Amino acid sequence: DVNYKKRIWGYAEVRNLFIVNKGVVAGCFVKDGKLKKNFYFQLKRSDKYLYNGLINSLKVLKTDVDEVDVNNECGVMCQDYNSWKIQDILECYDLYPEEKTL
């Protein structure tokens, strides 16, 4: 029985929305830390958590990237979520197994 802990990697703010044939891309600005492709994110709007998902696609301009560092813009796509709004906050995180203590 393994417990997992959440490790926050970074925060980004949604500043633009782009409609593409696969859905909606959230144009984000990384405010702290970094965003990483295939990591989880929590979507926060007006201090409420609305959605938990996976960053399926991460782009800088038109180039696919694995991570985007602080003070950079990027496009984020989640296959299962398209209801982004400007000023949404993404918290990028992963989960790691908690060490057992006796």
N, C-alpha and C positions, 0 to 999 in steps of 0.2 A: 504494500500500500504506500504509494509515493505521493507526497504533498508537493505542489509546485508553488514557487514564489514568483511574483511579477517583478521584472526589472525594467524600469522606464529608460528608454534610450533617447527620447527627444520629443519636442513639441513643435507643431506647425499650425499656422493659421490659414484657413481657406480665404483666398483673396479674389479668385476668379472662378468661373465655371465654364467649361467647354463641352458642348455636345459633340460626341463622335459616334461613329456607327456602332461601336460596342457598348455605348452607355454614356456616362457623364464623367469627365475628368475634373477633379478638384485641383485648381491651380493654387498651390500652397507656398507659403514662405516659412522656412524653418527658423523658428525663434530661439530654439535652445537644443543643444545636443545634435542628433541626427535622425533621419528617417531611414529605414532599411526595408528593402524589398522582401516579401514573404515573411515579414514580421507582423505581429498583431497590432491593431490600433483600437483605441477607444475614442468615440466621437463625443465631444462635449459641446453643448449649446446652452448658453445662459445658465451655466453652473449645473446643468443636468447631463448625466450620461445617457445617450440615446441609442448607441449602437456599438457593437463589438465586432470587429471583422479582421480581414487579412488584406495587407497591401499587395494586390496581385500584380500591379504594374507601377513602376516608378520611372519617370522620365525627366531629363533636363533638356529643354528645347524638344527636339524630336528623338533624342538618343536614349535608349534604355540604359538605366544605371542600377547598380545594386544598393547604393546608399547616397544620401544627399546630406551634406554638413550644414551647420548653422549659418545663417545669413545668406542662404541660397534659395532660389525659387525652383519649384519642381511641379510636375503633374502627377497626381496620385489617382489610381483607379482601383476600385474594389468591385469584383464581379457581381456581388450580391447587394450592393448599395449604390443608389443613385440620387438620394434625397439630400445632397449637400446643400448648405446655405453659406453665403459669405459670412465670415467671422466665426465659423465653426472652428473648434480646436481639435486637432488630432494628437493623441498621446500614443507614441509608438513604443511598443514593449515586446519583450519575449518572456517565456516562462522557463524556469530552470528548476530541477529537482532540489528540494530542501534536504539538507543533510539530516540524517536521523540523530536525535539526541536521546540518551537513555535517562 
